[in-house]
């Protein structure tokens, strides 16, 4: 669809499909823990927040097998986790369960977007 100068367009001319889901889980200190995202496709991005504990914020991107985190002071690190699937994203690594978003009894809030 081309748009000419001065042409009036309506909102119905555009279709935006943003698909997302969100939820919570409680950490259980296991490596490679699968968290079902419920999207029926592989998300492009997952963000996770731990409001208790150390106050880390986590990011996982499709195509990368690292979970990136930032703590409350703005410093961070990344650790390797399993790649997304059309049903799950993965948290927890034996290297450090806290910075890989699966420390026991911590509550995590997540959002997956596609």
C-alpha positions in Angstrom: 0.0 0.0 0.0 1.5 3.3 -1.0 0.5 6.6 0.6 0.3 9.8 -1.4 0.9 13.3 0.0 -2.3 14.5 1.6 -3.9 11.1 1.6 -6.1 10.3 4.6 -5.5 6.9 6.1 -7.5 5.3 8.9 -6.5 3.0 11.7 -8.1 0.1 9.9 -5.4 0.4 7.3 -2.8 -0.9 9.8 -2.7 -4.2 11.5 -0.3 -4.6 14.4 0.0 -8.0 16.0 1.9 -8.0 19.2 1.7 -11.3 21.0 2.8 -11.7 24.6 2.2 -13.6 27.8 3.4 -13.2 31.4 3.4 -15.1 34.6 5.3 -15.9 37.8 7.3 -18.8 39.1 9.1 -19.6 42.3 12.8 -20.6 42.0 13.7 -24.2 42.8 17.5 -24.1 42.3 17.6 -26.5 39.4 19.6 -26.1 36.3 17.9 -25.9 32.8 14.5 -25.4 34.3 11.7 -25.1 31.7 9.2 -22.4 32.1 6.1 -22.7 29.9 5.4 -19.4 28.1 2.0 -20.4 26.5 2.6 -18.5 23.2 2.6 -21.5 20.8 5.6 -20.0 19.0 9.2 -19.1 19.9 9.2 -15.7 21.6 11.7 -13.0 20.5 12.4 -11.7 24.0 11.8 -12.7 27.6 12.2 -10.3 30.5 12.3 -11.5 34.1 12.3 -9.5 37.4 13.1 -10.7 40.9 11.7 -8.1 43.2 13.1 -9.8 46.3 16.6 -11.0 47.0 19.4 -9.2 45.2 17.0 -7.3 42.9 18.3 -8.6 39.6 16.6 -7.9 36.2 17.1 -10.5 33.5 16.8 -10.6 29.7 16.9 -13.5 27.3 16.8 -13.0 23.5 15.8 -15.5 20.8 18.9 -16.8 19.0 21.2 -16.3 22.0 21.7 -18.9 24.7 22.7 -16.5 27.4 20.6 -15.0 30.2 21.8 -11.4 30.8 21.2 -9.8 34.2 21.7 -6.4 35.8 21.7 -5.9 39.5 20.4 -2.9 41.4 23.7 -1.0 41.0 23.7 -1.4 37.2 26.4 -4.0 37.0 25.8 -7.3 35.3 26.9 -10.5 33.7 25.6 -13.3 31.5 25.5 -17.1 31.8 24.5 -19.7 29.3 21.0 -21.3 29.4 19.1 -23.5 26.9 17.6 -21.8 23.8 13.9 -20.9 23.7 11.4 -23.4 22.2 7.9 -22.9 21.0 6.6 -23.9 24.4 9.3 -23.0 27.0 12.1 -20.7 28.0 14.8 -21.9 30.3 16.4 -20.5 33.5 19.0 -21.9 35.9 22.6 -22.9 35.4 24.8 -24.8 37.7 27.3 -21.9 37.5 25.1 -19.5 39.5 21.4 -20.1 40.1 20.9 -16.6 41.5 22.1 -14.7 38.3 20.4 -17.3 36.1 16.9 -16.6 37.6 16.2 -19.7 39.5 17.3 -19.4 43.1 15.2 -21.4 45.6 12.2 -19.6 47.1 12.7 -16.4 45.1 9.6 -15.2 43.2 10.2 -14.2 39.6 7.8 -12.3 37.3 8.3 -12.8 33.6 7.0 -11.5 30.3 7.5 -13.2 26.9 7.0 -11.3 23.6 7.0 -12.3 20.0 
